[in-house]
């Protein structure tokens, strides 16, 4: 159980906060950041949101005051080093802040993780985690409701609604509990427009993203028994479509849309190395499959990053290992 009173006391007893999240942030990352930001501002705290990655276009509506800053050492190193508290949201491995890793490690700040993933790396002073919740944003909601630390207003509600909508796959995944629907109903009662949020999250892609999706769908391939589907995106695909890495968000879900497929794999090349997104249906633990390759995540959704490695050399190995999880 999360000790929300302890978390609230950390907030009440400190003044200078930095909030950050993982590389290529999704709706849960940005939504929970903005939700916590508004909570801290209601407590009259000094708050900076600093991320390695720029905020994807589809999530910029959550930050209409442009408070999220992209990390630059000259601008932000002293702020990070001298903060009282650094909140790491929606991540449990320090390296996922990428360029901010070393300065965060060196900071005198108390390092606090708020997250819902499995198998955390112990780099923090305190961790407030629950793998059973739908999203990190749900933990921020519980913090508000259990401690009366802030008033749940429209700005917080919209940010956390986007957080939960993203990580439940628009309320489709197995962690879409009765509680989640009650939370969503409360957000709607505060004025959140579900149609608007869904439109921003899912229907505001660039032309490049759609062209990249076309190439990605063309690459779909099934293994021999038709239960594993893989998708491949190369650096050349990104260059030709003028898309970027953030445009790939959500593509992996198409691998599970084929009848009979139980495991979906998305391989895509980075500037140096490549990344794999893993998805599965039922009780197939792709988090354990990802862990075999240095990654991790949830039972049905995980990822792994390979620095300086060749994607084509690993692709058959990963599919071979995935087949073992079908037995």
N, C-alpha and C positions, 0 to 999 in steps of 0.2 A: 504493500500500500504506500502511496505517495504521502509524505508528511507535508501537507500544504501549508500548515502553520509555520513550519520551519522555512519554507520557501518565501512566505509572506514576510517573515521577520528579516530575512536577508535583504529583501527589497526595502523594507521600512528603515533598516539600520545602515544603509549605504546611500551615497549620493550620485556617484558617477558610473554610468553603465554603458557598456558596449554590447550590442546584439549582433550576432552573425549566424550564418547558415552555410550549407554545403554548396559546392561548385554546381553550376547549372541549376539554380533553384526552381522548384516546382511550386504549385499552388499552396501546398502545406507549409513549405519553407517560408515563402513570402507572407502568406496569410497569418501564420503564427508569429512571425517577426512583427508585423504591423499590429496584431492584436496585443502582444506584450508591450510594444512601444506605447500604445494608447493607455494601457494600464499604468505604466511607469510615469507617463506625463500627468495622469490624474493625481499621482503622488508627488508631483512637482520635482521630479528627478531630472538630472542632466542625462540625456540619452543620445547615443549615436548608433545607427544601424550601418554597419560596414560589411560589405560582401566582396568576395573575390570576383564573382561574376556580375555583369550588368543584369538588371531585372529584365526578364523576357517581356516583349511587347504585350503579350496577352495578359500579363499580371500588373502592368503599370497603372491600371485603374485603381488598384488598392493603395497606391501611393500618390494620390493627387497633389500632395504638398511637396513631393520630391525630397523626402527625408532619407531615403535609402541612398547610400554613397558607395561607389565602386572604389575598392581599395587602391590607394597610392601610397607608397612608403613615406614619401616626404610629407604628405598631408596627414597621415593617420598613425604613424608609428608611435609618436609621443602620446597620442590619445589612448591607444591600446595599452601601452606600457604603464600608464598612470591611472587607468581605470580602477575603480574599486571592485567591480564585478564584470566578467565577460559571460554572457549567456550564449551557449552553443545550442541552437534549435534544430531539431529534425536531423541530427547526426550524432554518432557516438564514436567516431574515429577522427582524431585531430587532423590527420592529413587531408580530410575532405574540405578544409578551408584553403587548401593549396598554397597560394602565395602568402597567405597570412599565418601559416603554420609556425614559423620560427618566432615571429614577434609575439604571437599569442603564448607560445611556450615560455618566452622570456618575461612576459608581463608579471608584475607583482599582484595582479588582480586575482580575486577568487574566481575560479573557473567552474561554471555550473552548466550541466547538461540537462536539457528538457527534451525528451525524445520517446519514441515508441518502437525502436528497432531492437533486434536481438544482439547478444554478444558484444557489449560495449568494450572499447579500449579504455583502460583506466588512466586517463590523463587529467581527470577532473578532481576538484575538491568535493563537490556534491553533485549527485545525479538524481533527477526526478524523472523516472521512467516507468512506463507501463506498456508492455507489449500487447496488451489486450485491447487498448483503445484504438479508435478508428484513425486518429491523426494526432500529431503534436498539438494542433489547434484545439482538440478536445481537452487536453491537459490544461491549456490556458483558460478555457471555459471553466473547468472544475476549480482552478485556482480562484477565479473571480467569485464563483458561487459558494465555495466553502469558506472563504476568508473575508468576504465583503471588502476586498482590497480596492475595488473600483466599481463604478456603475457600469453595468452592461448597456452600452448605448449603440446607436446605429453603426458608427465607425468600427467598433470592435466586432459587432455582430456580422457585418459584411466581410471583414477580414477572416474571421473564423469560419463563416459559412463557406467561403471559397476554399479554405484549408480542408475542411471536412469533405466538401463535394469532390475535390481533387483526389484525395486519398481513399475515398470509398468508390471511386469509379462512377461518380454520379449516383451514389447510393445503390450500387450493384454488388459490391464485394461482401465477403462473409462477415466483416466487422461492422456491417450496417445493422446495428442493434436497435431494439425499441428505444433505448436511450438516445441514440443518434437522431432518430426521427423526432423525438421530443425536443432535442436541442435545436434542430433545424426549424421546427415549428415556432419555437421562441424567437429565433432570429427573424423569421418572416413577420412575426407580430411586431417587431421593432422597425419594420419598414424595408427589410432586405427584399430586393426584387430578384426572385429566382431566375426569371427569364433573362434579365440583364446580366447577372453573374455568369450564367451558362454561356451566353453569347460572347462575353468577354473572354472566358476561359477557353472555349472550344471553337469559336467561329470567327476569330480575328487573325488568322494566320496570313502570312505573306504569300505572294505568288511563288516565291522561291520554295517555301515550305511545301506547297501543293505539288510543285514539280519534283521535289525531292521525294515526296510520298509516292509519286508515280514510279520513280526508279526503285524505291524500296519494295513496293508491291511486286514489281517485275522480278525482283531477286528471290522471292519466296520459294522455298524448297522444302520438301518433305523427306524424312528418312524412310527406310525400307518398309516399315510397318504403318507409316502414315500418322504416327502419334507424336512426332517431334517436328516442329516447323521452325525453320531458321530464315532470318532476313539479314541481308548484308548491305551496309552503306559504306562506300569508300570516300577517301579524300577527294577523288576526282568527281564523284557525285555531288559533293558539297560545292566544289568549285564551279561545276557546270551549271548548277541551279542557283548559285549565289545565295545559298542558304547557310545557316551556321548550326553549331551543335545544339543550341537551345531549341531549334526547330524540330528536332528529332523526338522531343517529348511526346509520349503516347503512341508512337509508331509500333512499339513492341506488342501492343494489345491486339493488333491485327493478326498476329501469328496464332492467337487462340480462337480466332473467329472461324476457323476452318473445322468442319465437322470431323470429329475423331481425334483432333489434336489435344494432347494433354500437357505438353511442355513447349513453350515458345522461347526462342533465342534470337536476340538482336545483336549482331556484331557490327561495330562501326569504328572506322579508323579515326585516330586523333592526329594532331600534328606530330606527336612522338608516341607511338604505340597504338593501343586500341582499347575499347571498352565493350563489355557484354552486359546486356540486360536480360534477366531470366524471369520467366513467368510460368505459372503452372495452374492446373485445376485440381480440386479435391485436396487430398492430403499429401500430395507429392512435394517434398521439402526442397525447393530449389535454393533456399538459403544454405542448405548443407552442400548442394552442388556448387554454388558460388564460393563457399568457404574452401573447397578443394583448390580453388584458383586464387585464393587470397582475398576474396570478397565476402559479402554477407548481405543480410537484409531480413525480410519476412519469409514466412512459410511459402507463400505463393508469389512473392515479388522480391527480387534480389538483384545485385549487380557486382561486377568486378572490373577493375581497371588494370591494364598491363602497360607499364612504361617501358619504352624501348624494345618492344617485342613485335614480331611479325604476325599479323592477324591470320593469314592463310596457314601458318604452321600450327596454330592452336585450334582452328575451326573444327577439323575432324576429330581431334582429341576431346573437345568439349562435347560434341554430339555423341561420341562413343561413351563418355562417362554419363551423359544424360540418359542413355538407353538403360543403364544399370538401375536408375531410379524408377523405371517403369515395371521392374520385375516384382 
